[in-house]
Amino acid sequence: MQQNYFGHFGPVSRLTLGGGGIGQGWGAASDADSVDTLHRAVDAGINLIDTAPGYHNCERMIAKAFEGRLPQGVRITTKCGLGSPPAGEVYQRLRASLEQSLAAMRLARVDMMLLHSEIRPDDFTYPSAEPPRDQRSTGLTLYREAVVPAFERLVREGLIGAWGITGINLTDTAIAVLSSGTRPAAVQAITNLLDSAGAMNGTGIPGDPRAVIAAAKANGVGVMGVRAVQAGALTAGFDRRLPGEARFDQSDFDRATSYRALCRQWGADPAMIAHRYALGMDGVDTLVLGVKNVGELDQALDAERQGPLEPEQVAAVDALGLRA
C-alpha cells in the first residue's frame, strides 16, 4: 500500500482503519466481523488505526484482536471529546479519558491523541434549535491556554506520541489554530465530494474543508481525511437505521441522487467512486475508513489500488454541483 509522509508524525499508510465501523457504530456487525477486519487491514498494509472511546465497542475490539500487543509498525490514535470544562480541569480530564482508553485497549501508550470537540470562537453562539453543545466544543482561549499545554505534558510523560485536533466545523477558527501558536501534529478534516460533514455540523454554518486542508499543508500539519462516503450518503443505500439527529446525512443522500445516477452510467459502485474521489483530494495524507466488515474493507483496498479517479471523472462529479 502507498505510504505518505504525515507531517512530523512520519510515514503512514494511505488508508487508516477508522474505529466507528469496527466499533459496530455504522450498522450491524459482530465481534468476529470487527476482529477479522482489524487483522485483514494490518495484513493489507494499513498501519494506522483511529479509535475513540465514543466509538461504541472499538477499543474493546482492539484488545480482543491484538491482546495488548500491536503488530510491528502499527500505530494507534485515540480522542477525547473534552468540551468546555474549567481550565484547571483540562489536564485531568484528558488524562482520565486517555487512561480509560489505554485500559480498554490493553496498551501502555498511544501514538496520537486528538481533541474530539470542535474549536470555536469564545463568543460563538450555536443555533437555538440545536441541543446544548458544551460537550462538543472547546473555546479558542481554553484550547490555547489549557488544552495545548495539557497535550504537551502528556507527550512529556510518554503517554502519547503526538496530538491533534478535529477541524471539521468553524473553518476560520480551525485555520487560525493551524496557522499560529503551537501547531498540532495532525488535523481530521472532511474529505468527500460533497464537502459535507452532515449531522456532525451543528453550527448552522457550512464548513470549507478544502480550505482547512490547504491551511494544514501550508503549515506542516498532517491531514487525516474523514467521511469519504459521508456516513453512507454517498453509497447505494443506507444499511442501518438513521438516528433522529442524522437528518442531515439523509439530506445528503437525497442530494446525491444525481451522483448515484452518474455511477450507474459508469457501471460503478457509488462507494467505490466516493473513495477514489477522496483519495485524489489534494493535501490528504491518509483517508480514514468507516468500514465494518472485511467485504467493505476489501472494496476500500481495491479503491486504493485503483488510485484516484481520472481527471475527466472528477470533472464529471464536480459538474453535478453537489459541493456544499
MOVENLIN-V985582 format. One record per run of one state. SS is the DSSP state (H for helix, E for strand, C for the rest). FROM is the first residue (numbers start at 0). TO is the last residue. Records with the same first field share a line. If there is no record, write none. Layout:
SS = FROM-TO ; FROM-TO
//
This chain:
C = 0-1 ; 5-5 ; 9-9 ; 13-13 ; 22-29 ; 43-46 ; 50-56 ; 66-73 ; 80-85 ; 105-108 ; 110-110 ; 115-116 ; 120-135 ; 156-158 ; 160-161 ; 166-169 ; 179-184 ; 190-196 ; 200-207 ; 218-220 ; 226-228 ; 232-242 ; 255-255 ; 266-268 ; 279-284 ; 289-292 ; 306-309 ; 318-323
E = 2-4 ; 10-12 ; 14-17 ; 47-49 ; 74-79 ; 109-109 ; 111-114 ; 117-119 ; 136-138 ; 159-159 ; 162-165 ; 185-189 ; 221-225 ; 285-288
H = 6-8 ; 18-21 ; 30-42 ; 57-65 ; 86-104 ; 139-155 ; 170-178 ; 197-199 ; 208-217 ; 229-231 ; 243-254 ; 256-265 ; 269-278 ; 293-305 ; 310-317
//
